[in-house]
Amino acid sequence: MRGIPVALLHAVTFKSLNIPKRTAPLFSALSPTHSLFTPSTALQKSTIPKPTKNHNKVTSFSSSSSSSSSCAMEDDGEWVLVRSPAEKDLWTPSLVEEEESSRPLKVAFSGPAKHWTDAIPIGNGRLGAMVWGGVASETLQLNEDTLWTGNPGNYTNPKAPEVLTEVRKLVDDGKYVEATEAAVELSGEASAVYQPLGDINLEFGDSHLKYDEETYSRELDLDTATARIQYSVGDVEYTREHFSSYPNQVIVTKISASKPGSLSFTVSLDSKLQHNSNVNGNNQIILQGSCPGNPNGILFSAVLDLQISDGSGAIHVLDDNKLRVEDSDWAVLLLVASSSFDGPFTKPSDSKRDPTSESLTALNSIRNFSYSDLYAHHLDNYQNLFHRVSLQLSKSSKNNLGDKTLEAKKRMTNLNIKGSDDAFISTADRVKSFKTDEDPSFVELLFQYGRYLLISCSRVGTQVANLQGIWSKDLYPPWDGAQHLNINLQMNYWPSLPCNLRECQEPLFDYTSSLSINGSKTAKVNYEASGWVVHQVSDIWAKTSPDRGQAVWALWPMGGAWICTHPWEHFTYTMDKDFLKNKAYPLLEGCTSFLLDWLIEGRGGYLETNPSTSPEHMFIAPDGKQASVSYSSTMDISIIQEVFSAILSAAEILGKTQDALVGKVREAQSRLPPTKIAKDGSIMEWAQDFEDPDVHHRHVSHLFGLYPGHTITVEKTPDLSKAVDYTLVKRGEEGPGWSTTWKTALWARLHNSQHAYRMVKHLIDLVDPDHESDFEGGLYSNLFTAHPPFQIDANFGFSAAVAEMLVQSTVKDLYFLPALPRDKWANGCVKGLKARGGVTVNICWKEGDLHEAGLWSKDHNTTKILHYSGTTVIANISSGRIYTFNRQLKCLRTTYL
């Protein structure tokens, strides 16, 4: 069966591998004889040419039909491999010229990286690398998602109940400054710290210093999740390709030269952590080390395997810790890594895992795969996720006749052509020029970049994405690289559902399950409450106690409740009752139990939270001093409302409406204080209309009810929506990247396309790494978003916000183009977005007006109320059919999936 990758014949499913949930590393589940490759490709009868396979080329396969993949035979009796159609290609509008569907999505650079934020990120959810693209010397800085300091902790404080009583009394007496000071005694210990794995160092020698700078190119191809570097030295062109494979759990690098026998270099491994490295045999380097711990930390191992072209070149061992390649045609480097981390409840000293043995076993499991095999597995797995969604945007055709030169230049940029003086434009230059050209194709790129990053840092079986995803170079990264639960961790997963990457959110659910276990101990001891609680910051050990430090950030017991809205949202998008019953509802029950106990009798017959803070923000108390602790902050109550509404809806679906807990929730929800409007017309952030010492504060916590919550809507609460509008104007546009993208989504929920677009434009500002302090928000040259410094949350927030501008939904309602900036994105198509109710949404528009929309539901029948430009229609959607609607929301045709 010519043309079939070896792994296809041995492919196994995740179920057969028994991949564990997030409590243990993905790597521990790998069998020596199995990869994680489960193909979306299949053998199919076709008349396409038979594929060829060698070490230098991987043939792409495609299908022009929408039929499912199957086995079939060519005329000469041989089987061939054909890829199933991408989800984004299942619907095509009629009579509309789409933008070029083949336009590459690439992040392009004009030279090697000078700063870490110039490097290219690649990852498979667990293993990440930053590719610098140096010429004479190259570095791949490595991360593995289980490398953290510390050990499982005791997240309880037996003294907390006494302090809690004191703080509540001070709040009741209106002594907010004193309560803020006393609440410090409720704080806990600092979180653990995310650690870097190490570096792959490549030395090509002084001869490469003479490379032709005009021939240099470095790019990240989002379509293939591949980093590529090319340059010429004399008459020899050198090419490096890097990707991080999820199905085979390996970082792969191929280095090749256009002229036989022209490739020579030295490779070594290094780490900032305590470590040692040595050559194993004649073609492997083993790096072994440990993270800081007390007394023992997590152990880790990385193994680099080196293969070169047959019949040419040689490998030599240098100093027992380096490998030297001489006069080869090409070389392939495979990097695998593992750690002794065995879940958040096992001390490193008690772990039975052997990282070196596991790494060597992993290499052995892929030793029969060629580079083409590995790349085919990688592409199949990655593109099955990435190709679900497409976005094409363009300006009005009525007024862009003068932009033809610009458009041609952009196309050349996308094709990465450097054939003329100014044909090539780096992505950094595109960021700079956006303030004037407002190129819609750059929005496409940044939107898809967020999806790429989520696929690359959060996959089934990996750890949850942290503050920097999985990419970090420092032993002491900003804010410890830890999971922050007062916006950042949640924003990491905002695009997972609307942007059709639901599997990427699974690490969050497994992490939440671990938090619920530790959080039940914290709730019981610290607050004498049932259920489970999580505060503002956590780590790989599922820390649930308050952070160390001031109450303004540390004392915030709503982190678990906010996280608990995500499993419910997962159900609303997927309508998966088994998930609701077995995963979401148990988490909601425990979270709700804590919230019911945390609420106490308050003023005016309402239930209240006391103590209460609005994340990281102070107010001016009546005595003129600043304080952070009071009662019933708007965000507290908004999150509780959201959780209570979720469990009541879930109970109705699961037939649990008569449960005692559900009855308590109904009673408590009716006694929650309402969201209030301040005397200046803004949303009140605290229960009292305190003076705000920083009206431009970065957090917009009190607007949670609008987004990501659902208690404030344009249709049902117009007065509150108007107050939110004023609040956003009052807050201003300045702020870190995550604040900018949150505001973008908020403006979108208000159906305010003008302000939503202003925030899109505000984010697209090139940050100078040498002068970070001069910036608020913005983008680095590799399109990482800035606080500054780098935080990955805004990359994800951007993708979610753009999706929100194009599609909004409830389980019953579906809104087309609710915040489309018609003068900026006059023409476009988006395909493959998801809406609540289990519906896939595809929309094309022309000159700012809806042209056609395509809807389908794969698994169940549903009824949706469609909304567009004042028109409302009820649509019955049967599973397995595609429905196409026109501007008047009239169904034009139906076809089968």
GIPEKA-V445567 format. One record per residue. N is the residue number from 1. RES is the residue in three letters. PHI is phi in whole degrees, 0 to 359 (999 if undefined). OMEGA is omega in whole degrees, 0 to 359 (999 if undefined). D_FIRST is the distance of its C-alpha to the first C-alpha in whole Angstrom. Layout:
# GIPEKA-V445567
n:res:phi:omega:d_first
N:RES:PHI:OMEGA:D_FIRST
N:RES:PHI:OMEGA:D_FIRST
This chain:
# GIPEKA-V445567
n:res:phi:omega:d_first
1:MET:999:185:0
2:ARG:296:175:4
3:GLY:90:180:7
4:ILE:263:177:6
5:PRO:304:181:10
6:VAL:307:185:10
7:ALA:296:181:13
8:LEU:298:181:11
9:LEU:284:182:10
10:HIS:244:186:14
11:ALA:296:179:15
12:VAL:229:179:19
13:THR:271:177:22
14:PHE:300:182:25
15:LYS:297:182:27
16:SER:291:176:25
17:LEU:279:182:26
18:ASN:55:180:29
19:ILE:300:183:30
20:PRO:285:173:34
21:LYS:286:194:36
22:ARG:296:184:38
23:THR:292:179:40
24:ALA:225:183:38
25:PRO:297:177:36
26:LEU:304:189:32
27:PHE:299:185:31
28:SER:293:184:33
29:ALA:273:187:30
30:LEU:284:175:27
31:SER:279:180:26
32:PRO:301:186:25
33:THR:251:184:21
34:HIS:233:169:20
35:SER:257:176:20
36:LEU:269:186:22
37:PHE:283:173:19
38:THR:235:194:18
39:PRO:285:166:16
40:SER:266:173:18
41:THR:274:178:15
42:ALA:205:176:12
43:LEU:280:186:10
44:GLN:215:177:12
45:LYS:292:185:13
46:SER:200:175:14
47:THR:254:178:16
48:ILE:291:180:15
49:PRO:299:178:14
50:LYS:293:180:11
51:PRO:287:172:11
52:THR:248:183:12
53:LYS:218:170:12
54:ASN:209:184:15
55:HIS:288:188:18
56:ASN:256:186:20
57:LYS:210:172:19
58:VAL:244:180:17
59:THR:278:177:16
60:SER:275:179:17
61:PHE:240:179:16
62:SER:213:178:18
63:SER:233:181:19
64:SER:272:179:23
65:SER:259:179:23
66:SER:260:179:24
67:SER:285:180:22
68:SER:287:182:21
69:SER:291:178:17
70:SER:205:180:15
71:CYS:271:176:12
72:ALA:202:189:12
73:MET:237:174:10
74:GLU:284:182:11
75:ASP:299:181:14
76:ASP:273:174:12
77:GLY:87:181:10
78:GLU:258:181:7
79:TRP:270:178:6
80:VAL:231:183:8
81:LEU:257:181:10
82:VAL:231:182:13
83:ARG:279:175:16
84:SER:295:178:19
85:PRO:295:177:22
86:ALA:291:182:25
87:GLU:299:180:28
88:LYS:292:182:30
89:ASP:260:183:29
90:LEU:282:181:29
91:TRP:231:178:33
92:THR:228:179:34
93:PRO:285:179:38
94:SER:262:171:40
95:LEU:52:175:42
96:VAL:217:177:41
97:GLU:273:177:40
98:GLU:278:173:38
99:GLU:296:182:38
100:GLU:303:182:35
101:SER:288:182:32
102:SER:270:183:30
103:ARG:297:183:33
104:PRO:293:174:32
105:LEU:256:186:34
106:LYS:227:170:35
107:VAL:262:191:37
108:ALA:245:182:38
109:PHE:228:182:41
110:SER:269:181:43
111:GLY:197:178:43
112:PRO:297:180:42
113:ALA:291:173:44
114:LYS:257:178:47
115:HIS:233:180:47
116:TRP:302:181:45
117:THR:279:168:45
118:ASP:264:185:44
119:ALA:284:183:40
120:ILE:264:177:37
121:PRO:274:169:36
122:ILE:232:181:33
123:GLY:188:177:32
124:ASN:240:183:29
125:GLY:97:182:32
126:ARG:245:180:33
127:LEU:255:179:33
128:GLY:234:176:34
129:ALA:213:172:35
130:MET:249:186:38
131:VAL:263:185:37
132:TRP:278:178:40
133:GLY:77:175:38
134:GLY:295:184:41
135:VAL:261:178:41
136:ALA:292:177:42
137:SER:229:180:42
138:GLU:235:177:39
139:THR:230:166:39
140:LEU:247:180:37
141:GLN:276:194:39
142:LEU:250:172:38
143:ASN:224:171:38
144:GLU:229:198:37
145:ASP:288:179:38
146:THR:257:181:40
147:LEU:271:181:42
148:TRP:222:173:46
149:THR:283:166:49
150:GLY:87:183:51
151:ASN:217:171:51
152:PRO:304:185:51
153:GLY:250:171:54
154:ASN:263:188:57
155:TYR:260:178:57
156:THR:232:179:61
157:ASN:219:183:64
158:PRO:300:180:67
159:LYS:275:186:70
160:ALA:298:182:68
161:PRO:303:179:70
162:GLU:294:178:73
163:VAL:295:179:72
164:LEU:301:178:71
165:THR:299:180:74
166:GLU:296:182:76
167:VAL:296:180:73
168:ARG:298:179:74
169:LYS:295:179:77
170:LEU:296:178:78
171:VAL:295:179:75
172:ASP:301:181:78
173:ASP:274:180:81
174:GLY:75:180:79
175:LYS:266:189:79
176:TYR:289:178:76
177:VAL:295:179:76
178:GLU:294:178:77
179:ALA:295:178:74
180:THR:297:179:72
181:GLU:290:182:73
182:ALA:292:184:73
183:ALA:292:177:70
184:VAL:300:180:69
185:GLU:290:176:69
186:LEU:273:183:66
187:SER:288:183:64
188:GLY:242:180:62
189:GLU:260:178:60
190:ALA:291:179:57
191:SER:285:170:54
192:ALA:291:187:51
193:VAL:238:178:50
194:TYR:290:186:46
195:GLN:240:175:45
196:PRO:281:178:43
197:LEU:281:182:40
198:GLY:163:184:41
199:ASP:224:161:40
200:ILE:265:180:37
201:ASN:251:179:39
202:LEU:241:179:38
203:GLU:243:183:41
204:PHE:258:175:40
205:GLY:94:185:43
206:ASP:295:181:46
207:SER:298:181:44
208:HIS:282:174:42
209:LEU:292:182:46
210:LYS:266:182:46
211:TYR:294:179:43
212:ASP:277:184:44
213:GLU:299:180:44
214:GLU:292:182:44
215:THR:267:186:40
216:TYR:284:172:40
217:SER:216:177:38
218:ARG:220:184:37
219:GLU:209:168:35
220:LEU:247:178:33
221:ASP:267:182:31
222:LEU:293:182:31
223:ASP:292:182:28
224:THR:243:183:26
225:ALA:53:183:28
226:THR:231:172:28
227:ALA:267:184:31
228:ARG:222:177:31
229:ILE:235:177:34
230:GLN:223:174:34
231:TYR:195:181:37
232:SER:239:171:38
233:VAL:238:187:40
234:GLY:65:181:42
235:ASP:261:181:39
236:VAL:250:175:36
237:GLU:262:179:34
238:TYR:254:180:33
239:THR:229:173:31
240:ARG:235:177:30
241:GLU:235:182:28
242:HIS:226:171:29
243:PHE:210:179:27
244:SER:244:189:27
245:SER:270:173:24
246:TYR:285:183:25
247:PRO:296:181:22
248:ASN:253:174:22
249:GLN:52:183:26
250:VAL:210:169:26
251:ILE:267:186:28
252:VAL:245:175:26
253:THR:233:172:28
254:LYS:242:178:26
255:ILE:241:183:29
256:SER:220:177:28
257:ALA:236:183:31
258:SER:287:181:31
259:LYS:249:183:32
260:PRO:306:176:31
261:GLY:73:186:33
262:SER:260:185:35
263:LEU:257:175:34
264:SER:221:178:36
265:PHE:193:176:37
266:THR:241:180:38
267:VAL:234:177:37
268:SER:211:176:39
269:LEU:244:179:39
270:ASP:215:178:42
271:SER:205:174:44
272:LYS:282:179:47
273:LEU:277:175:47
274:GLN:302:188:48
275:HIS:199:166:46
276:ASN:214:179:45
277:SER:223:179:42
278:ASN:205:178:41
279:VAL:282:178:38
280:ASN:244:186:36
281:GLY:71:180:34
282:ASN:239:181:34
283:ASN:213:179:31
284:GLN:225:171:32
285:ILE:237:179:35
286:ILE:249:175:37
287:LEU:251:178:39
288:GLN:235:181:41
289:GLY:196:181:44
290:SER:213:175:46
291:CYS:272:175:47
292:PRO:301:179:51
293:GLY:211:181:52
294:ASN:221:3:55
295:PRO:272:185:55
296:ASN:247:180:51
297:GLY:253:179:49
298:ILE:294:176:45
299:LEU:272:178:43
300:PHE:214:177:40
301:SER:212:173:38
302:ALA:230:178:35
303:VAL:235:177:33
304:LEU:254:178:32
305:ASP:249:185:29
306:LEU:240:176:29
307:GLN:235:179:26
308:ILE:234:184:26
309:SER:297:180:25
310:ASP:290:172:24
311:GLY:81:177:27
312:SER:214:177:29
313:GLY:83:181:32
314:ALA:208:176:33
315:ILE:245:178:34
316:HIS:240:177:37
317:VAL:265:178:39
318:LEU:241:173:42
319:ASP:55:177:45
320:ASP:64:179:43
321:ASN:219:178:41
322:LYS:224:174:40
323:LEU:240:181:37
324:ARG:244:175:37
325:VAL:262:180:35
326:GLU:235:166:36
327:ASP:57:179:34
328:SER:261:174:31
329:ASP:276:180:28
330:TRP:206:176:27
331:ALA:217:176:27
332:VAL:238:179:26
333:LEU:250:177:28
334:LEU:244:180:27
335:LEU:242:175:30
336:VAL:243:180:30
337:ALA:206:178:33
338:SER:207:178:35
339:SER:223:179:38
340:SER:271:180:40
341:PHE:301:184:41
342:ASP:233:179:41
343:GLY:103:186:42
344:PRO:289:184:45
345:PHE:252:180:48
346:THR:249:177:47
347:LYS:294:177:49
348:PRO:305:181:47
349:SER:291:180:49
350:ASP:264:183:48
351:SER:291:178:44
352:LYS:263:184:42
353:ARG:282:179:39
354:ASP:245:186:38
355:PRO:300:181:37
356:THR:293:179:36
357:SER:299:180:34
358:GLU:295:180:32
359:SER:293:179:31
360:LEU:295:176:30
361:THR:297:179:28
362:ALA:297:177:26
363:LEU:297:180:25
364:ASN:298:182:24
365:SER:290:181:22
366:ILE:243:187:20
367:ARG:294:180:20
368:ASN:269:181:17
369:PHE:270:173:16
370:SER:283:174:16
371:TYR:302:179:19
372:SER:297:176:16
373:ASP:301:183:14
374:LEU:299:181:18
375:TYR:291:178:19
376:ALA:296:178:16
377:HIS:299:181:17
378:HIS:299:181:21
379:LEU:298:182:20
380:ASP:300:183:19
381:ASN:290:182:22
382:TYR:293:185:24
383:GLN:290:174:24
384:ASN:300:176:24
385:LEU:269:188:27
386:PHE:294:184:29
387:HIS:280:177:27
388:ARG:287:187:29
389:VAL:231:171:33
390:SER:231:177:34
391:LEU:221:177:37
392:GLN:228:182:39
393:LEU:232:174:42
394:SER:207:178:45
395:LYS:283:180:48
396:SER:297:177:50
397:SER:285:183:50
398:LYS:282:186:54
399:ASN:231:182:55
400:ASN:249:180:52
401:LEU:298:179:53
402:GLY:279:183:54
403:ASP:260:184:51
404:LYS:300:180:49
405:THR:297:179:49
406:LEU:298:181:48
407:GLU:297:178:45
408:ALA:296:180:44
409:LYS:295:179:44
410:LYS:296:180:42
411:ARG:296:178:39
412:MET:295:176:40
413:THR:298:182:40
414:ASN:297:179:37
415:LEU:277:178:35
416:ASN:61:179:36
417:ILE:270:178:38
418:LYS:240:187:40
419:GLY:271:180:41
420:SER:227:189:45
421:ASP:303:185:48
422:ASP:237:180:48
423:ALA:291:182:44
424:PHE:275:175:43
425:ILE:234:179:44
426:SER:291:178:43
427:THR:297:177:43
428:ALA:300:177:46
429:ASP:293:177:48
430:ARG:294:176:46
431:VAL:298:180:48
432:LYS:300:186:51
433:SER:281:184:51
434:PHE:298:180:50
435:LYS:300:181:54
436:THR:250:184:55
437:ASP:269:179:52
438:GLU:47:184:50
439:ASP:299:181:47
440:PRO:299:181:45
441:SER:293:176:42
442:PHE:289:176:43
443:VAL:297:175:43
444:GLU:305:183:40
445:LEU:298:183:39
446:LEU:291:175:41
447:PHE:300:182:40
448:GLN:288:176:36
449:TYR:297:176:37
450:GLY:298:177:38
451:ARG:295:177:35
452:TYR:302:182:33
453:LEU:295:179:36
454:LEU:294:176:36
455:ILE:300:187:32
456:SER:277:184:32
457:CYS:235:181:35
458:SER:209:181:35
459:ARG:227:179:32
460:VAL:305:178:31
461:GLY:93:180:32
462:THR:262:173:34
463:GLN:283:179:38
464:VAL:291:178:40
465:ALA:296:181:40
466:ASN:265:187:44
467:LEU:297:178:46
468:GLN:240:182:44
469:GLY:75:169:40
470:ILE:229:189:39
471:TRP:259:179:40
472:SER:203:181:43
473:LYS:255:194:45
474:ASP:254:170:48
475:LEU:289:178:50
476:TYR:232:183:52
477:PRO:292:178:50
478:PRO:305:180:52
479:TRP:53:175:53
480:ASP:67:184:51
481:GLY:64:189:48
482:ALA:278:177:49
483:GLN:284:178:48
484:HIS:255:191:51
485:LEU:258:178:51
486:ASN:259:167:54
487:ILE:174:197:52
488:ASN:291:179:49
489:LEU:296:180:46
490:GLN:297:180:47
491:MET:297:177:46
492:ASN:307:186:43
493:TYR:250:177:41
494:TRP:302:183:43
495:PRO:279:188:40
496:SER:301:183:38
497:LEU:272:181:39
498:PRO:296:182:40
499:CYS:265:166:37
500:ASN:66:177:34
501:LEU:228:188:33
502:ARG:300:180:35
503:GLU:297:182:32
504:CYS:292:180:34
505:GLN:274:184:37
506:GLU:301:175:36
507:PRO:303:179:37
508:LEU:295:181:41
509:PHE:289:177:41
510:ASP:292:177:40
511:TYR:296:178:43
512:THR:298:177:45
513:SER:298:177:45
514:SER:295:178:46
515:LEU:300:182:49
516:SER:295:179:50
517:ILE:289:177:50
518:ASN:293:183:52
519:GLY:294:177:54
520:SER:292:177:56
521:LYS:289:178:57
522:THR:298:180:59
523:ALA:299:184:60
524:LYS:292:185:62
525:VAL:279:185:63
526:ASN:288:189:64
527:TYR:236:180:65
528:GLU:52:184:66
529:ALA:237:174:63
530:SER:275:178:60
531:GLY:73:182:57
532:TRP:220:185:55
533:VAL:220:172:56
534:VAL:224:181:54
535:HIS:259:195:56
536:GLN:278:185:55
537:VAL:222:178:53
538:SER:221:182:51
539:ASP:196:183:48
540:ILE:294:180:45
541:TRP:272:179:48
542:ALA:59:176:48
543:LYS:299:182:52
544:THR:236:181:54
545:SER:281:178:58
546:PRO:299:176:59
547:ASP:290:174:59
548:ARG:280:174:61
549:GLY:124:188:64
550:GLN:287:182:66
551:ALA:296:185:66
552:VAL:301:174:65
553:TRP:243:188:61
554:ALA:281:186:61
555:LEU:268:180:63
556:TRP:208:187:60
557:PRO:275:182:59
558:MET:255:182:57
559:GLY:299:179:54
560:GLY:294:180:52
561:ALA:295:178:54
562:TRP:296:179:52
563:ILE:302:185:49
564:CYS:290:175:49
565:THR:286:183:49
566:HIS:291:175:45
567:PRO:301:177:44
568:TRP:294:177:46
569:GLU:299:177:45
570:HIS:302:177:41
571:PHE:295:184:42
572:THR:297:178:44
573:TYR:277:186:41
574:THR:259:184:38
575:MET:57:181:40
576:ASP:272:184:39
577:LYS:293:178:41
578:ASP:296:177:40
579:PHE:298:180:40
580:LEU:300:183:43
581:LYS:289:191:44
582:ASN:267:182:43
583:LYS:243:188:43
584:ALA:293:187:45
585:TYR:295:176:48
586:PRO:302:177:49
587:LEU:293:178:49
588:LEU:298:179:51
589:GLU:301:181:53
590:GLY:295:178:54
591:CYS:298:181:54
592:THR:296:178:57
593:SER:302:177:59
594:PHE:295:183:59
595:LEU:299:178:60
596:LEU:297:178:63
597:ASP:284:181:64
598:TRP:287:177:64
599:LEU:290:179:66
600:ILE:232:177:70
601:GLU:299:184:73
602:GLY:229:184:74
603:ARG:288:173:76
604:GLY:66:180:77
605:GLY:82:178:75
606:TYR:274:166:72
607:LEU:277:182:70
608:GLU:218:170:69
609:THR:259:183:67
610:ASN:203:5:69
611:PRO:282:182:68
612:SER:213:175:66
613:THR:231:168:65
614:SER:255:195:63
615:PRO:320:170:60
616:GLU:64:184:62
617:HIS:236:179:65
618:MET:256:171:68
619:PHE:227:178:71
620:ILE:263:182:75
621:ALA:288:181:77
622:PRO:305:179:80
623:ASP:276:177:82
624:GLY:90:179:80
625:LYS:262:180:78
626:GLN:277:178:74
627:ALA:214:178:72
628:SER:234:186:69
629:VAL:260:173:70
630:SER:214:179:71
631:TYR:220:172:70
632:SER:47:173:67
633:SER:300:183:66
634:THR:300:180:64
635:MET:293:176:61
636:ASP:310:186:61
637:ILE:292:180:62
638:SER:295:179:60
639:ILE:293:179:57
640:ILE:298:176:59
641:GLN:303:182:59
642:GLU:295:180:55
643:VAL:294:179:54
644:PHE:298:178:57
645:SER:297:181:56
646:ALA:295:184:52
647:ILE:288:176:53
648:LEU:293:178:55
649:SER:293:180:53
650:ALA:295:179:50
651:ALA:297:179:53
652:GLU:294:180:53
653:ILE:292:185:49
654:LEU:267:179:49
655:GLY:72:182:53
656:LYS:246:186:54
657:THR:294:181:57
658:GLN:266:179:60
659:ASP:296:182:59
660:ALA:301:181:62
661:LEU:299:181:60
662:VAL:295:176:59
663:GLY:298:178:63
664:LYS:296:179:64
665:VAL:295:179:61
666:ARG:303:181:63
667:GLU:294:182:66
668:ALA:292:182:65
669:GLN:298:180:64
670:SER:292:182:67
671:ARG:251:176:69
672:LEU:284:180:67
673:PRO:292:181:68
674:PRO:282:170:67
675:THR:291:187:66
676:LYS:246:179:69
677:ILE:256:181:70
678:ALA:287:183:72
679:LYS:296:178:76
680:ASP:270:177:74
681:GLY:96:179:71
682:SER:266:174:68
683:ILE:288:178:67
684:MET:289:182:68
685:GLU:275:179:66
686:TRP:238:182:69
687:ALA:296:175:71
688:GLN:251:183:74
689:ASP:277:180:74
690:PHE:292:173:74
691:GLU:287:182:74
692:ASP:262:180:71
693:PRO:283:182:72
694:ASP:216:186:69
695:VAL:292:179:68
696:HIS:257:183:65
697:HIS:303:186:63
698:ARG:295:182:59
699:HIS:279:173:59
700:VAL:236:188:59
701:SER:300:184:59
702:HIS:288:178:61
703:LEU:258:179:59
704:PHE:307:183:56
705:GLY:299:176:57
706:LEU:274:178:56
707:TYR:207:11:53
708:PRO:273:180:51
709:GLY:283:185:53
710:HIS:223:183:54
711:THR:278:174:58
712:ILE:246:177:59
713:THR:221:179:58
714:VAL:299:185:59
715:GLU:281:190:60
716:LYS:264:181:61
717:THR:228:185:63
718:PRO:298:180:64
719:ASP:293:178:67
720:LEU:293:178:65
721:SER:297:177:62
722:LYS:296:179:65
723:ALA:292:176:66
724:VAL:296:178:63
725:ASP:306:181:63
726:TYR:294:179:66
727:THR:299:180:65
728:LEU:293:176:62
729:VAL:297:180:64
730:LYS:296:181:67
731:ARG:294:179:64
732:GLY:89:184:63
733:GLU:266:184:60
734:GLU:288:178:60
735:GLY:151:178:58
736:PRO:296:184:55
737:GLY:305:182:51
738:TRP:295:177:51
739:SER:293:179:54
740:THR:299:183:53
741:THR:286:174:50
742:TRP:297:179:52
743:LYS:296:176:55
744:THR:301:180:52
745:ALA:294:179:51
746:LEU:296:178:54
747:TRP:297:178:55
748:ALA:297:179:52
749:ARG:298:176:53
750:LEU:279:182:57
751:HIS:62:181:55
752:ASN:257:185:57
753:SER:292:183:54
754:GLN:296:181:57
755:HIS:288:177:57
756:ALA:300:180:54
757:TYR:292:177:53
758:ARG:302:179:55
759:MET:287:173:54
760:VAL:301:181:50
761:LYS:294:181:52
762:HIS:296:182:54
763:LEU:290:188:51
764:ILE:276:183:50
765:ASP:218:186:52
766:LEU:286:181:51
767:VAL:270:175:52
768:ASP:272:183:53
769:PRO:300:179:52
770:ASP:280:181:56
771:HIS:222:184:58
772:GLU:303:186:56
773:SER:295:179:59
774:ASP:278:188:60
775:PHE:241:166:57
776:GLU:236:185:57
777:GLY:74:179:53
778:GLY:103:183:51
779:LEU:233:170:48
780:TYR:276:185:47
781:SER:294:177:45
782:ASN:269:178:42
783:LEU:73:166:43
784:PHE:301:178:43
785:THR:272:186:46
786:ALA:248:164:50
787:HIS:283:350:53
788:PRO:279:8:53
789:PRO:284:182:52
790:PHE:299:165:48
791:GLN:224:188:47
792:ILE:277:187:44
793:ASP:304:183:45
794:ALA:291:173:47
795:ASN:302:180:43
796:PHE:284:178:42
797:GLY:299:179:45
798:PHE:296:181:45
799:SER:300:180:42
800:ALA:296:182:43
801:ALA:293:177:46
802:VAL:297:176:45
803:ALA:301:180:43
804:GLU:292:177:46
805:MET:290:185:48
806:LEU:261:182:45
807:VAL:216:172:45
808:GLN:229:186:47
809:SER:204:160:47
810:THR:240:178:49
811:VAL:299:183:47
812:LYS:259:190:49
813:ASP:253:177:49
814:LEU:219:184:47
815:TYR:249:178:49
816:PHE:269:173:47
817:LEU:51:185:48
818:PRO:290:181:51
819:ALA:221:180:52
820:LEU:286:174:50
821:PRO:283:192:52
822:ARG:297:180:52
823:ASP:277:181:54
824:LYS:256:179:51
825:TRP:241:188:48
826:ALA:296:181:49
827:ASN:234:179:46
828:GLY:175:174:42
829:CYS:217:170:40
830:VAL:233:183:38
831:LYS:229:172:35
832:GLY:92:175:34
833:LEU:293:178:37
834:LYS:253:176:38
835:ALA:236:176:41
836:ARG:299:185:43
837:GLY:95:176:43
838:GLY:77:185:39
839:VAL:250:172:39
840:THR:265:189:36
841:VAL:240:176:39
842:ASN:228:184:38
843:ILE:223:169:41
844:CYS:235:180:42
845:TRP:222:181:45
846:LYS:228:179:47
847:GLU:49:174:50
848:GLY:79:184:51
849:ASP:234:179:50
850:LEU:306:174:48
851:HIS:261:177:46
852:GLU:212:175:43
853:ALA:228:178:42
854:GLY:244:182:39
855:LEU:233:169:39
856:TRP:205:174:36
857:SER:230:187:36
858:LYS:283:195:33
859:ASP:250:185:34
860:HIS:203:175:38
861:ASN:281:180:41
862:THR:209:175:43
863:THR:241:180:46
864:LYS:238:172:47
865:ILE:265:183:50
866:LEU:271:181:49
867:HIS:231:170:51
868:TYR:202:171:52
869:SER:49:177:55
870:GLY:88:178:57
871:THR:266:179:55
872:THR:230:182:54
873:VAL:221:174:52
874:ILE:267:182:51
875:ALA:239:175:47
876:ASN:265:184:45
877:ILE:253:177:42
878:SER:269:182:40
879:SER:297:176:36
880:GLY:83:180:33
881:ARG:237:176:35
882:ILE:255:181:36
883:TYR:250:179:39
884:THR:247:182:41
885:PHE:243:177:44
886:ASN:264:184:47
887:ARG:299:179:49
888:GLN:276:181:52
889:LEU:64:173:49
890:LYS:271:179:49
891:CYS:287:182:45
892:LEU:273:183:44
893:ARG:196:172:41
894:THR:229:176:38
895:THR:225:179:35
896:TYR:272:176:32
897:LEU:295:999:30
